[in-house]
Amino acid sequence: MISKRVEKIPPSGIREFFDLVLSKPNIISLGVGEPDFIAPWRVRERAITALEEGFTSYTSNKGLKILRRTIASYLKKKYGLSYNPENEILITVGVSQGLDLALRTIIDPQDKVVVVSPHYVAYPALVELNLGKVVFLETTSQEGFKVNSKELHRILKKEKPKAIILNYPSNPTGVTYSKEELKKIWSVLSKEDVVVISDEIYGEIVYREPHIPLASLKGAKSKVILLNGFSKGWAMTEFRIGYACGPKKIIEGMTKIHSFNMLCAPIISQIAGDEALKCRGEVDAMVKEYRRRRDFIVKELNRIGLATVKPEGAFYCFPSLKKYKMDSLEFAKRLLLEEKVAVVPGKAFGASYQGFIRISYANSLENLKEAIIRIERFLKNCGS
Ligand SMILES: Cc1ncc(COP(=O)(O)O)c(C=O)c1O
């Protein structure tokens, strides 16, 4: 009864695994990709009062003008990026919807879309659901999971893709790019006829250098769709609110689809998003705590033989199982059954990443310490 297109898409590797996790008590979960904090109080309070004030209607398709204006001034102040709130910004139901709208707007059947791997689980599925063809650009731990410009150039020349999806800081590696590195990537992209979908949802969570939106590089704005939202930086996952910024024509196309399949993002979430952009201190406090956990977990994982590239953003790391010569699914299943620690097998993020696991450190330091004790014990038992 269902289309071949839908039948072909495998279920998310993460969800499959987490159904198993949810069925077990006393698990330490290093699996879920969401903040363990709750949204700042002033955001929740604003949402409550908005409801009390009776905000229960649709908004304009593009989203509330006040939110689009606040986003425009936020991007201008923080990154020097100028977007016209009238026609270059669309409020979406999370980056998830932004991604789908961007792909629907720019690709025709059989158009190729480059996905940098290891990748967020939704990218290949969304490309295929939109009848595009995925071309993977694989990165390696040896190169710190960063895009190799020569390889990028080779793939763009050979495959002639319509679009490329970039994501930094990255889910699942936590890797991000300095301005110099981004410039190198952009110098390759700028020479080709390709639209860049830049998923910067973790842009608020960076540890060393400030986040640089790709669109802020000279000449980039006209070819980049910037996707961002409130789920990660403000711990607002369940508000389901995000935004897309880009060239007027693309945003118009995305808005057209959005007006038919969603009408608009929920008004309470839009009002909450507007409030969120005023919460700097709360975001900084969360980032400070993520950094403390990052420092702990990366040091400990390397100590116990799970070689880990140091992440400079998001709340993930992607350790290698090479030393223990184990397949990641077997590793994750046994670790869950024997020590009650949940991690995500690397295969969920690309076929070549069987030898890795994703660890989310969006969990208390206390739990992370206990998890390391359990993982170390598990590895000793594996070795003996
Ligand atoms: C890279 C990436 N993009 C997008 C999303 C979804 O974001 P949203 O909650 O805004 O739909 C996630 C969620 O895990 C993600 O990791």
The ligand as a Tripos MOL2 file, in Angstrom:
@<TRIPOS>MOLECULE
LIG
   16    16     1     0     0
SMALL
NO_CHARGES

@<TRIPOS>ATOM
      1 C1         22.5020   18.1160   12.6550 C.3       1 LIG1
      2 C2         21.0860   18.2240   13.0650 C.ar      1 LIG1
      3 N1         20.2400   18.9310   12.3040 N.ar      1 LIG1
      4 C3         18.9330   19.0520   12.6210 C.ar      1 LIG1
      5 C4         18.4150   18.4390   13.7520 C.ar      1 LIG1
      6 C5         16.9560   18.6140   14.0620 C.3       1 LIG1
      7 O1         16.7780   19.8680   14.6320 O.3       1 LIG1
      8 P1         15.3310   20.4480   14.9980 P.3       1 LIG1
      9 O2         15.0010   20.0030   16.3750 O.co2     1 LIG1
     10 O3         15.5270   21.9290   14.8980 O.co2     1 LIG1
     11 O4         14.3770   19.9260   13.9870 O.co2     1 LIG1
     12 C6         19.2560   17.6840   14.5720 C.ar      1 LIG1
     13 C7         18.7230   16.9810   15.7560 C.2       1 LIG1
     14 O5         19.3390   16.1290   16.3430 O.2       1 LIG1
     15 C8         20.6190   17.5870   14.2250 C.ar      1 LIG1
     16 O6         21.4740   16.8830   14.9760 O.3       1 LIG1
@<TRIPOS>BOND
     1     1     2 1
     2     2     3 ar
     3     2    15 ar
     4     3     4 ar
     5     4     5 ar
     6     5     6 1
     7     5    12 ar
     8     6     7 1
     9     7     8 1
    10     8     9 2
    11     8    10 1
    12     8    11 1
    13    12    13 1
    14    12    15 ar
    15    13    14 2
    16    15    16 1
@<TRIPOS>SUBSTRUCTURE
     1 LIG1         1 GROUP 0 **** ****
